Amino acid sequence: MKTPIVNFLKSYQEKSPVRMHMPGHKGCGILGFEGMDLTEIYGADELFAAEGIIKESEQNASSLFGCPTYYSTQGSTLCIQTMCTILCQDAKSKGKKPKILAGRNAHRSFIHAAALLDFEIEWLYGNSDYLSCTISTETLEKEIVENNPTAVYLTNPDYLGNLLDIKSLASICKKHDVLLAIDNAHGAYLRFLEPSLHPIDLGADLCCDSAHKTLPVLTGGAYLHLSDSLNQVWKNDVKHFMEYFSSTSPSYLIMASLDAANEVLDTTFKKSLSECIQRVDVLKNALIQHGYTILSGEPMKITISTKEFGYTGNEIANFLMECDIYPEFYDSDYIVLMPSPYNTKDDLKRLETCLCKIERKSVVFNSFHKLERARKVMSVRQALFAPSTMIEVSKSLGQVCSSVSVSCPPAILPVIPGEVIGESSVEVMKYYGIETVRVVKE
Ligand SMILES: Cc1ncc(COP(=O)(O)O)c(C=O)c1O
């Protein structure tokens, strides 16, 4: 597969050109890669009006993902803002007021999109402990019938690696004629499993992937995918909507990285992914033999529920960091490790050796408080843009939350802007060591 963006940047650099254009570093600097950091000069195309090398590269990505695919240099965050715009415009085009039924574990970028676009949210709390937000087809159907939403928005996989049954959930959405958008920030690689577990292949209408989280792509590189079933109108408008939220100077380094990844994804990635999954499985089994509890879910996350082994996630993380092994995430209950095919066999061996040096202790019992459903008194937009003040969590009972600065466990908000802070939210914030919270000024 060709890499038109990389080729253009390399050949420009090789010409030793006189750079009478931005950026100001003129291709030199201490980082060493400034030479390829360009702006929209002649021949370099434009991300939001792509007609040349960027269009060709996005077409390559589209053929790899089997659906129209667009680049973001501002992560899944920009794609989520764009997806929400499409969901709102789609509802309006049908004469309806946008109302999105969303899994409560939505990332904060979704909340910010709700504030910017001012759409109504109904929360899906899932079946059991809503922190993992497991949503069955029965729950989804019941909520669709009760709330009459214009779209459904789910996060899959979540930060801990849990996977939903997207195929069945998508068929419920189709039955009720509501669009299904998936935050697949953690799952770009799912397309390269056999069979694919990518949300678009399982029936979602639109989805975002943070390429940088699981593929060999620089931080910030992401994809927005639209299914073929999505109205042609939104395919024509997608770049226009993206521009509402984006910088007018998208990074060519990130676009080049997405372009270079196409070549890898087209050739070696599937094989190296499947070999890596086998190695990770062997490692998971060794850890289970040693007594660890590993959550099931997506193959490329190793999520240890640490208290059964006698430690908090923070304690296990400290052991690892003393061995110069750095986890993706840890809190009181979990540690999340995110290997990729670019980790060597030796990396996995070092991880296993370090974890297996730790001796099992008696179970640490949990004082975890279950989150109750919060009462909404104003819209996300009203709360986020209202005059606000920071107060101590211990004094926040009964106040209206005004920000998304409280995020726990990973990416899950115990209280959302516009909701009254209840007893369980206070307890959960304290549990995660959150001492202050922004509230709407009385
Ligand atoms: C579930 C989820 N969605 C969206 C995002 C935002 O992704 P990005 O950092 O690529 O903008 C994250 C980031 O951690 C995430 O965990």
PDBQT file of the ligand as one rigid body, heavy atoms in Angstrom, charges set to zero:
ROOT
HETATM    1  C1  LIG A 501     -13.239   5.601  26.201  1.00  0.00    +0.000 C 
HETATM    2  C2  LIG A 501     -12.510   6.810  25.682  1.00  0.00    +0.000 A 
HETATM    3  N1  LIG A 501     -13.100   7.568  24.751  1.00  0.00    +0.000 NA
HETATM    4  C3  LIG A 501     -12.500   8.652  24.221  1.00  0.00    +0.000 A 
HETATM    5  C4  LIG A 501     -11.238   9.037  24.638  1.00  0.00    +0.000 A 
HETATM    6  C5  LIG A 501     -10.598  10.234  24.014  1.00  0.00    +0.000 C 
HETATM    7  O1  LIG A 501      -9.618   9.798  23.132  1.00  0.00    +0.000 OA
HETATM    8  P1  LIG A 501      -8.432  10.711  22.603  1.00  0.00    +0.000 P 
HETATM    9  O2  LIG A 501      -7.465  10.864  23.733  1.00  0.00    +0.000 OA
HETATM   10  O3  LIG A 501      -7.883   9.957  21.443  1.00  0.00    +0.000 OA
HETATM   11  O4  LIG A 501      -9.012  12.028  22.204  1.00  0.00    +0.000 OA
HETATM   12  C6  LIG A 501     -10.579   8.268  25.625  1.00  0.00    +0.000 A 
HETATM   13  C7  LIG A 501      -9.248   8.664  26.104  1.00  0.00    +0.000 C 
HETATM   14  O5  LIG A 501      -8.679   8.105  26.989  1.00  0.00    +0.000 OA
HETATM   15  C8  LIG A 501     -11.237   7.134  26.159  1.00  0.00    +0.000 A 
HETATM   16  O6  LIG A 501     -10.656   6.381  27.112  1.00  0.00    +0.000 OA
ENDROOT
TORSDOF 0
